[in-house]
Amino acid sequence: MDVQRELDTRGLNCPLPILKAKKALAEMLSGELLRVVSTDPGSMRDFQAFARQTGNELAHQES
């Protein structure tokens, strides 16, 4: 996977990782890939919900 942009949200708690990702995605072209690194325990669940609600594809998650 070719990542066009990486966002480091380590140390930030909900909802900041999602808000920063939303802002980053707004600045990207359709089809580009954003990698988000987060330490927030709820971020995996939050990004799954965010992808469903916005119609974005969640390409990969790992803990």
Distance bins in CASP14 RR format, pairs under 12 A and 6 or more apart:
PFRMAT RR
TARGET T0000
AUTHOR 0000-0000-0000
RMODE 2
METHOD distances of the structure
MODEL  1
1 31 0 0 0 0 0 1 0 0 0 0 0
1 32 0 0 0 0 0 1 0 0 0 0 0
1 33 1 0 1 0 0 0 0 0 0 0 0
1 34 0 0 0 0 0 1 0 0 0 0 0
1 35 0 0 0 0 1 0 0 0 0 0 0
1 57 0 0 0 0 0 1 0 0 0 0 0
1 59 1 0 0 1 0 0 0 0 0 0 0
1 60 1 0 0 1 0 0 0 0 0 0 0
2 31 0 0 0 0 0 1 0 0 0 0 0
2 32 0 0 0 0 1 0 0 0 0 0 0
2 33 1 0 0 1 0 0 0 0 0 0 0
2 34 0 0 0 0 0 1 0 0 0 0 0
2 35 0 0 0 0 0 1 0 0 0 0 0
2 59 0 0 0 0 0 1 0 0 0 0 0
3 24 0 0 0 0 0 1 0 0 0 0 0
3 28 0 0 0 0 0 1 0 0 0 0 0
3 31 0 0 0 0 0 1 0 0 0 0 0
3 32 0 0 0 0 1 0 0 0 0 0 0
3 33 1 0 1 0 0 0 0 0 0 0 0
3 34 1 0 0 1 0 0 0 0 0 0 0
3 35 1 0 1 0 0 0 0 0 0 0 0
3 36 0 0 0 0 0 1 0 0 0 0 0
3 37 0 0 0 0 0 1 0 0 0 0 0
3 59 0 0 0 0 1 0 0 0 0 0 0
3 60 0 0 0 0 0 1 0 0 0 0 0
4 24 0 0 0 0 1 0 0 0 0 0 0
4 25 0 0 0 0 0 1 0 0 0 0 0
4 27 0 0 0 0 0 1 0 0 0 0 0
4 28 1 0 0 1 0 0 0 0 0 0 0
4 29 0 0 0 0 1 0 0 0 0 0 0
4 30 0 0 0 0 0 1 0 0 0 0 0
4 31 0 0 0 0 1 0 0 0 0 0 0
4 32 1 0 1 0 0 0 0 0 0 0 0
4 33 1 0 1 0 0 0 0 0 0 0 0
4 34 1 0 0 1 0 0 0 0 0 0 0
4 35 0 0 0 0 1 0 0 0 0 0 0
5 20 0 0 0 0 0 1 0 0 0 0 0
5 21 0 0 0 0 1 0 0 0 0 0 0
5 23 0 0 0 0 0 1 0 0 0 0 0
5 24 1 0 1 0 0 0 0 0 0 0 0
5 25 0 0 0 0 1 0 0 0 0 0 0
5 26 0 0 0 0 0 1 0 0 0 0 0
5 27 0 0 0 0 1 0 0 0 0 0 0
5 28 1 0 0 1 0 0 0 0 0 0 0
5 29 0 0 0 0 0 1 0 0 0 0 0
5 31 0 0 0 0 0 1 0 0 0 0 0
5 32 1 0 0 1 0 0 0 0 0 0 0
5 33 1 0 0 1 0 0 0 0 0 0 0
5 34 1 0 1 0 0 0 0 0 0 0 0
5 35 1 0 0 1 0 0 0 0 0 0 0
5 36 0 0 0 0 1 0 0 0 0 0 0
5 37 0 0 0 0 0 1 0 0 0 0 0
6 20 0 0 0 0 0 1 0 0 0 0 0
6 21 0 0 0 0 0 1 0 0 0 0 0
6 24 0 0 0 0 1 0 0 0 0 0 0
6 28 0 0 0 0 0 1 0 0 0 0 0
6 32 0 0 0 0 0 1 0 0 0 0 0
6 33 0 0 0 0 1 0 0 0 0 0 0
6 34 1 0 0 1 0 0 0 0 0 0 0
6 35 1 0 1 0 0 0 0 0 0 0 0
6 36 1 0 0 1 0 0 0 0 0 0 0
6 37 1 0 0 1 0 0 0 0 0 0 0
6 38 0 0 0 0 0 1 0 0 0 0 0
7 16 0 0 0 0 0 1 0 0 0 0 0
7 17 0 0 0 0 1 0 0 0 0 0 0
7 18 0 0 0 0 0 1 0 0 0 0 0
7 19 0 0 0 0 0 1 0 0 0 0 0
7 20 1 0 1 0 0 0 0 0 0 0 0
7 21 1 0 0 1 0 0 0 0 0 0 0
7 22 0 0 0 0 0 1 0 0 0 0 0
7 23 0 0 0 0 1 0 0 0 0 0 0
7 24 1 0 1 0 0 0 0 0 0 0 0
7 25 0 0 0 0 1 0 0 0 0 0 0
7 27 0 0 0 0 0 1 0 0 0 0 0
7 28 0 0 0 0 0 1 0 0 0 0 0
7 33 0 0 0 0 0 1 0 0 0 0 0
7 34 1 0 0 1 0 0 0 0 0 0 0
7 35 1 0 0 1 0 0 0 0 0 0 0
7 36 1 0 1 0 0 0 0 0 0 0 0
7 37 1 0 0 1 0 0 0 0 0 0 0
7 38 0 0 0 0 1 0 0 0 0 0 0
7 43 0 0 0 0 0 1 0 0 0 0 0
7 47 0 0 0 0 0 1 0 0 0 0 0
8 16 0 0 0 0 0 1 0 0 0 0 0
8 17 0 0 0 0 1 0 0 0 0 0 0
8 20 0 0 0 0 1 0 0 0 0 0 0
8 21 0 0 0 0 0 1 0 0 0 0 0
8 24 0 0 0 0 0 1 0 0 0 0 0
8 34 0 0 0 0 0 1 0 0 0 0 0
8 35 0 0 0 0 1 0 0 0 0 0 0
8 36 0 0 0 0 1 0 0 0 0 0 0
8 37 1 0 1 0 0 0 0 0 0 0 0
8 38 0 0 0 0 1 0 0 0 0 0 0
8 39 0 0 0 0 1 0 0 0 0 0 0
9 15 0 0 0 0 0 1 0 0 0 0 0
9 16 1 0 0 1 0 0 0 0 0 0 0
9 17 1 1 0 0 0 0 0 0 0 0 0
9 18 0 0 0 0 1 0 0 0 0 0 0
9 19 0 0 0 0 1 0 0 0 0 0 0
9 20 1 0 1 0 0 0 0 0 0 0 0
9 21 1 0 0 1 0 0 0 0 0 0 0
9 22 0 0 0 0 0 1 0 0 0 0 0
9 23 0 0 0 0 0 1 0 0 0 0 0
9 24 0 0 0 0 1 0 0 0 0 0 0
9 34 0 0 0 0 0 1 0 0 0 0 0
9 35 0 0 0 0 0 1 0 0 0 0 0
9 36 1 0 0 1 0 0 0 0 0 0 0
9 37 1 0 0 1 0 0 0 0 0 0 0
9 38 1 0 1 0 0 0 0 0 0 0 0
9 39 1 0 0 1 0 0 0 0 0 0 0
9 40 1 0 0 1 0 0 0 0 0 0 0
9 42 0 0 0 0 0 1 0 0 0 0 0
9 43 1 0 0 1 0 0 0 0 0 0 0
9 46 0 0 0 0 0 1 0 0 0 0 0
9 47 0 0 0 0 0 1 0 0 0 0 0
10 16 0 0 0 0 0 1 0 0 0 0 0
10 17 0 0 0 0 1 0 0 0 0 0 0
10 20 0 0 0 0 0 1 0 0 0 0 0
10 36 0 0 0 0 1 0 0 0 0 0 0
10 37 1 0 1 0 0 0 0 0 0 0 0
10 38 1 0 0 1 0 0 0 0 0 0 0
10 39 1 0 1 0 0 0 0 0 0 0 0
10 40 0 0 0 0 1 0 0 0 0 0 0
10 43 0 0 0 0 0 1 0 0 0 0 0
11 17 0 0 0 0 1 0 0 0 0 0 0
11 20 0 0 0 0 0 1 0 0 0 0 0
11 37 0 0 0 0 0 1 0 0 0 0 0
11 38 1 0 0 1 0 0 0 0 0 0 0
11 39 1 0 1 0 0 0 0 0 0 0 0
11 40 1 0 0 1 0 0 0 0 0 0 0
11 41 0 0 0 0 0 1 0 0 0 0 0
11 43 0 0 0 0 0 1 0 0 0 0 0
12 18 0 0 0 0 1 0 0 0 0 0 0
12 19 0 0 0 0 1 0 0 0 0 0 0
12 20 1 0 0 1 0 0 0 0 0 0 0
12 21 0 0 0 0 0 1 0 0 0 0 0
12 36 0 0 0 0 0 1 0 0 0 0 0
12 37 0 0 0 0 0 1 0 0 0 0 0
12 38 1 0 0 1 0 0 0 0 0 0 0
12 39 1 0 0 1 0 0 0 0 0 0 0
12 40 1 0 0 1 0 0 0 0 0 0 0
12 41 0 0 0 0 0 1 0 0 0 0 0
12 42 0 0 0 0 0 1 0 0 0 0 0
12 43 0 0 0 0 1 0 0 0 0 0 0
12 46 0 0 0 0 0 1 0 0 0 0 0
13 19 0 0 0 0 0 1 0 0 0 0 0
13 20 0 0 0 0 0 1 0 0 0 0 0
13 38 0 0 0 0 1 0 0 0 0 0 0
13 39 0 0 0 0 1 0 0 0 0 0 0
13 40 1 0 1 0 0 0 0 0 0 0 0
13 41 0 0 0 0 1 0 0 0 0 0 0
13 42 0 0 0 0 1 0 0 0 0 0 0
13 43 0 0 0 0 1 0 0 0 0 0 0
13 46 0 0 0 0 0 1 0 0 0 0 0
14 20 0 0 0 0 0 1 0 0 0 0 0
14 21 0 0 0 0 0 1 0 0 0 0 0
14 38 0 0 0 0 1 0 0 0 0 0 0
14 39 0 0 0 0 0 1 0 0 0 0 0
14 40 1 0 1 0 0 0 0 0 0 0 0
14 41 0 0 0 0 1 0 0 0 0 0 0
14 42 1 0 0 1 0 0 0 0 0 0 0
14 43 1 0 0 1 0 0 0 0 0 0 0
14 44 0 0 0 0 0 1 0 0 0 0 0
14 45 0 0 0 0 1 0 0 0 0 0 0
14 46 1 0 1 0 0 0 0 0 0 0 0
14 47 0 0 0 0 0 1 0 0 0 0 0
14 49 0 0 0 0 0 1 0 0 0 0 0
14 50 0 0 0 0 0 1 0 0 0 0 0
15 21 0 0 0 0 0 1 0 0 0 0 0
15 22 0 0 0 0 1 0 0 0 0 0 0
15 23 0 0 0 0 0 1 0 0 0 0 0
15 38 0 0 0 0 0 1 0 0 0 0 0
15 40 0 0 0 0 1 0 0 0 0 0 0
15 42 0 0 0 0 0 1 0 0 0 0 0
15 43 0 0 0 0 1 0 0 0 0 0 0
15 46 1 0 0 1 0 0 0 0 0 0 0
15 47 0 0 0 0 0 1 0 0 0 0 0
15 49 0 0 0 0 0 1 0 0 0 0 0
15 50 0 0 0 0 1 0 0 0 0 0 0
16 22 0 0 0 0 0 1 0 0 0 0 0
16 23 0 0 0 0 0 1 0 0 0 0 0
16 36 0 0 0 0 0 1 0 0 0 0 0
16 38 0 0 0 0 1 0 0 0 0 0 0
16 39 0 0 0 0 0 1 0 0 0 0 0
16 40 0 0 0 0 1 0 0 0 0 0 0
16 42 0 0 0 0 0 1 0 0 0 0 0
16 43 0 0 0 0 1 0 0 0 0 0 0
16 46 0 0 0 0 0 1 0 0 0 0 0
17 23 0 0 0 0 0 1 0 0 0 0 0
17 24 0 0 0 0 0 1 0 0 0 0 0
17 34 0 0 0 0 0 1 0 0 0 0 0
17 36 1 0 0 1 0 0 0 0 0 0 0
17 37 0 0 0 0 1 0 0 0 0 0 0
17 38 1 0 1 0 0 0 0 0 0 0 0
17 39 0 0 0 0 1 0 0 0 0 0 0
17 40 1 0 1 0 0 0 0 0 0 0 0
17 41 0 0 0 0 0 1 0 0 0 0 0
17 42 0 0 0 0 1 0 0 0 0 0 0
17 43 1 0 1 0 0 0 0 0 0 0 0
17 44 0 0 0 0 0 1 0 0 0 0 0
17 45 0 0 0 0 0 1 0 0 0 0 0
17 46 1 0 0 1 0 0 0 0 0 0 0
17 47 1 0 0 1 0 0 0 0 0 0 0
17 50 0 0 0 0 1 0 0 0 0 0 0
18 24 0 0 0 0 0 1 0 0 0 0 0
18 25 0 0 0 0 0 1 0 0 0 0 0
18 34 0 0 0 0 0 1 0 0 0 0 0
18 36 0 0 0 0 1 0 0 0 0 0 0
18 38 0 0 0 0 1 0 0 0 0 0 0
18 40 0 0 0 0 1 0 0 0 0 0 0
18 42 0 0 0 0 0 1 0 0 0 0 0
18 43 1 0 0 1 0 0 0 0 0 0 0
18 44 0 0 0 0 0 1 0 0 0 0 0
18 45 0 0 0 0 0 1 0 0 0 0 0
18 46 1 0 1 0 0 0 0 0 0 0 0
18 47 1 0 0 1 0 0 0 0 0 0 0
18 48 0 0 0 0 0 1 0 0 0 0 0
18 49 0 0 0 0 1 0 0 0 0 0 0
18 50 1 0 1 0 0 0 0 0 0 0 0
18 51 0 0 0 0 0 1 0 0 0 0 0
18 53 0 0 0 0 0 1 0 0 0 0 0
18 54 0 0 0 0 0 1 0 0 0 0 0
18 56 0 0 0 0 0 1 0 0 0 0 0
19 25 0 0 0 0 0 1 0 0 0 0 0
19 26 0 0 0 0 0 1 0 0 0 0 0
19 36 0 0 0 0 0 1 0 0 0 0 0
19 38 0 0 0 0 0 1 0 0 0 0 0
19 40 0 0 0 0 0 1 0 0 0 0 0
19 43 0 0 0 0 0 1 0 0 0 0 0
19 46 0 0 0 0 0 1 0 0 0 0 0
19 50 0 0 0 0 0 1 0 0 0 0 0
20 26 0 0 0 0 0 1 0 0 0 0 0
20 27 0 0 0 0 0 1 0 0 0 0 0
20 34 0 0 0 0 0 1 0 0 0 0 0
20 36 1 0 0 1 0 0 0 0 0 0 0
20 37 0 0 0 0 0 1 0 0 0 0 0
20 38 0 0 0 0 1 0 0 0 0 0 0
20 40 0 0 0 0 0 1 0 0 0 0 0
20 43 0 0 0 0 0 1 0 0 0 0 0
20 46 0 0 0 0 0 1 0 0 0 0 0
20 47 0 0 0 0 0 1 0 0 0 0 0
20 50 0 0 0 0 0 1 0 0 0 0 0
21 27 0 0 0 0 0 1 0 0 0 0 0
21 28 0 0 0 0 0 1 0 0 0 0 0
21 34 1 0 0 1 0 0 0 0 0 0 0
21 35 0 0 0 0 1 0 0 0 0 0 0
21 36 1 0 1 0 0 0 0 0 0 0 0
21 37 0 0 0 0 0 1 0 0 0 0 0
21 38 0 0 0 0 1 0 0 0 0 0 0
21 40 0 0 0 0 0 1 0 0 0 0 0
21 43 0 0 0 0 1 0 0 0 0 0 0
21 46 0 0 0 0 1 0 0 0 0 0 0
21 47 1 0 0 1 0 0 0 0 0 0 0
21 50 1 0 0 1 0 0 0 0 0 0 0
21 51 0 0 0 0 1 0 0 0 0 0 0
21 54 0 0 0 0 1 0 0 0 0 0 0
21 56 0 0 0 0 1 0 0 0 0 0 0
21 58 0 0 0 0 0 1 0 0 0 0 0
22 28 0 0 0 0 0 1 0 0 0 0 0
22 34 0 0 0 0 0 1 0 0 0 0 0
22 36 0 0 0 0 0 1 0 0 0 0 0
22 46 0 0 0 0 0 1 0 0 0 0 0
22 47 0 0 0 0 0 1 0 0 0 0 0
22 50 1 0 0 1 0 0 0 0 0 0 0
22 51 0 0 0 0 0 1 0 0 0 0 0
22 53 0 0 0 0 0 1 0 0 0 0 0
22 54 1 0 0 1 0 0 0 0 0 0 0
22 56 0 0 0 0 1 0 0 0 0 0 0
23 34 0 0 0 0 0 1 0 0 0 0 0
23 36 0 0 0 0 0 1 0 0 0 0 0
24 32 0 0 0 0 1 0 0 0 0 0 0
24 33 0 0 0 0 0 1 0 0 0 0 0
24 34 1 0 1 0 0 0 0 0 0 0 0
24 35 0 0 0 0 0 1 0 0 0 0 0
24 36 0 0 0 0 1 0 0 0 0 0 0
24 56 0 0 0 0 0 1 0 0 0 0 0
25 31 0 0 0 0 0 1 0 0 0 0 0
25 32 0 0 0 0 1 0 0 0 0 0 0
25 33 0 0 0 0 0 1 0 0 0 0 0
25 34 1 0 1 0 0 0 0 0 0 0 0
25 35 0 0 0 0 0 1 0 0 0 0 0
25 36 0 0 0 0 1 0 0 0 0 0 0
25 47 0 0 0 0 0 1 0 0 0 0 0
25 50 0 0 0 0 1 0 0 0 0 0 0
25 51 0 0 0 0 0 1 0 0 0 0 0
25 54 0 0 0 0 1 0 0 0 0 0 0
25 55 0 0 0 0 0 1 0 0 0 0 0
25 56 1 0 0 1 0 0 0 0 0 0 0
25 57 0 0 0 0 0 1 0 0 0 0 0
26 32 0 0 0 0 0 1 0 0 0 0 0
26 34 0 0 0 0 0 1 0 0 0 0 0
26 54 0 0 0 0 0 1 0 0 0 0 0
26 56 0 0 0 0 0 1 0 0 0 0 0
27 34 0 0 0 0 1 0 0 0 0 0 0
28 34 1 0 0 1 0 0 0 0 0 0 0
28 35 0 0 0 0 0 1 0 0 0 0 0
28 56 0 0 0 0 0 1 0 0 0 0 0
30 55 0 0 0 0 0 1 0 0 0 0 0
30 56 0 0 0 0 1 0 0 0 0 0 0
30 57 0 0 0 0 0 1 0 0 0 0 0
31 56 0 0 0 0 1 0 0 0 0 0 0
31 57 0 0 0 0 1 0 0 0 0 0 0
31 59 0 0 0 0 0 1 0 0 0 0 0
32 56 0 0 0 0 0 1 0 0 0 0 0
32 57 0 0 0 0 0 1 0 0 0 0 0
32 59 0 0 0 0 0 1 0 0 0 0 0
33 56 0 0 0 0 0 1 0 0 0 0 0
33 57 0 0 0 0 1 0 0 0 0 0 0
33 58 0 0 0 0 0 1 0 0 0 0 0
33 59 1 0 0 1 0 0 0 0 0 0 0
33 60 0 0 0 0 1 0 0 0 0 0 0
34 47 0 0 0 0 0 1 0 0 0 0 0
34 50 0 0 0 0 0 1 0 0 0 0 0
34 51 0 0 0 0 0 1 0 0 0 0 0
34 56 0 0 0 0 1 0 0 0 0 0 0
34 57 0 0 0 0 0 1 0 0 0 0 0
34 58 0 0 0 0 0 1 0 0 0 0 0
34 59 0 0 0 0 1 0 0 0 0 0 0
34 60 0 0 0 0 0 1 0 0 0 0 0
35 47 0 0 0 0 0 1 0 0 0 0 0
35 58 0 0 0 0 0 1 0 0 0 0 0
35 59 0 0 0 0 1 0 0 0 0 0 0
35 60 0 0 0 0 1 0 0 0 0 0 0
35 61 0 0 0 0 0 1 0 0 0 0 0
35 62 0 0 0 0 0 1 0 0 0 0 0
36 43 1 0 0 1 0 0 0 0 0 0 0
36 44 0 0 0 0 0 1 0 0 0 0 0
36 46 0 0 0 0 0 1 0 0 0 0 0
36 47 1 0 0 1 0 0 0 0 0 0 0
36 50 0 0 0 0 0 1 0 0 0 0 0
36 51 0 0 0 0 0 1 0 0 0 0 0
36 56 0 0 0 0 0 1 0 0 0 0 0
36 58 0 0 0 0 0 1 0 0 0 0 0
36 59 0 0 0 0 0 1 0 0 0 0 0
36 60 0 0 0 0 0 1 0 0 0 0 0
36 61 0 0 0 0 1 0 0 0 0 0 0
36 62 0 0 0 0 0 1 0 0 0 0 0
37 43 0 0 0 0 1 0 0 0 0 0 0
37 47 0 0 0 0 0 1 0 0 0 0 0
37 61 0 0 0 0 0 1 0 0 0 0 0
37 62 0 0 0 0 0 1 0 0 0 0 0
37 63 0 0 0 0 0 1 0 0 0 0 0
38 44 0 0 0 0 1 0 0 0 0 0 0
38 45 0 0 0 0 0 1 0 0 0 0 0
38 46 0 0 0 0 1 0 0 0 0 0 0
38 47 0 0 0 0 1 0 0 0 0 0 0
38 50 0 0 0 0 0 1 0 0 0 0 0
38 61 0 0 0 0 0 1 0 0 0 0 0
38 62 0 0 0 0 0 1 0 0 0 0 0
38 63 0 0 0 0 0 1 0 0 0 0 0
39 63 0 0 0 0 0 1 0 0 0 0 0
40 46 1 0 0 1 0 0 0 0 0 0 0
40 47 0 0 0 0 1 0 0 0 0 0 0
40 63 0 0 0 0 0 1 0 0 0 0 0
41 63 0 0 0 0 1 0 0 0 0 0 0
42 48 0 0 0 0 1 0 0 0 0 0 0
42 49 0 0 0 0 0 1 0 0 0 0 0
42 50 0 0 0 0 0 1 0 0 0 0 0
42 61 0 0 0 0 0 1 0 0 0 0 0
42 63 0 0 0 0 0 1 0 0 0 0 0
43 49 0 0 0 0 0 1 0 0 0 0 0
43 50 0 0 0 0 1 0 0 0 0 0 0
43 58 0 0 0 0 0 1 0 0 0 0 0
43 61 0 0 0 0 1 0 0 0 0 0 0
43 62 0 0 0 0 0 1 0 0 0 0 0
43 63 0 0 0 0 1 0 0 0 0 0 0
44 50 0 0 0 0 0 1 0 0 0 0 0
44 51 0 0 0 0 0 1 0 0 0 0 0
44 58 0 0 0 0 1 0 0 0 0 0 0
44 60 0 0 0 0 0 1 0 0 0 0 0
44 61 1 0 1 0 0 0 0 0 0 0 0
44 62 0 0 0 0 1 0 0 0 0 0 0
44 63 1 0 0 1 0 0 0 0 0 0 0
45 51 0 0 0 0 0 1 0 0 0 0 0
45 52 0 0 0 0 0 1 0 0 0 0 0
45 58 0 0 0 0 0 1 0 0 0 0 0
45 61 0 0 0 0 1 0 0 0 0 0 0
45 63 0 0 0 0 0 1 0 0 0 0 0
46 52 0 0 0 0 0 1 0 0 0 0 0
46 53 0 0 0 0 0 1 0 0 0 0 0
46 58 0 0 0 0 0 1 0 0 0 0 0
46 61 0 0 0 0 0 1 0 0 0 0 0
47 53 0 0 0 0 0 1 0 0 0 0 0
47 54 0 0 0 0 0 1 0 0 0 0 0
47 56 0 0 0 0 1 0 0 0 0 0 0
47 57 0 0 0 0 0 1 0 0 0 0 0
47 58 1 0 0 1 0 0 0 0 0 0 0
47 59 0 0 0 0 0 1 0 0 0 0 0
47 60 0 0 0 0 0 1 0 0 0 0 0
47 61 1 0 0 1 0 0 0 0 0 0 0
47 62 0 0 0 0 0 1 0 0 0 0 0
47 63 0 0 0 0 0 1 0 0 0 0 0
48 54 0 0 0 0 0 1 0 0 0 0 0
48 55 0 0 0 0 0 1 0 0 0 0 0
48 56 0 0 0 0 0 1 0 0 0 0 0
48 57 0 0 0 0 0 1 0 0 0 0 0
48 58 1 0 0 1 0 0 0 0 0 0 0
48 60 0 0 0 0 0 1 0 0 0 0 0
48 61 1 0 0 1 0 0 0 0 0 0 0
49 55 0 0 0 0 0 1 0 0 0 0 0
49 56 0 0 0 0 0 1 0 0 0 0 0
49 58 0 0 0 0 1 0 0 0 0 0 0
50 56 1 0 0 1 0 0 0 0 0 0 0
50 57 0 0 0 0 0 1 0 0 0 0 0
50 58 0 0 0 0 1 0 0 0 0 0 0
50 61 0 0 0 0 0 1 0 0 0 0 0
51 57 1 0 0 1 0 0 0 0 0 0 0
51 58 1 0 1 0 0 0 0 0 0 0 0
51 59 0 0 0 0 1 0 0 0 0 0 0
51 60 0 0 0 0 0 1 0 0 0 0 0
51 61 0 0 0 0 1 0 0 0 0 0 0
52 58 0 0 0 0 1 0 0 0 0 0 0
END
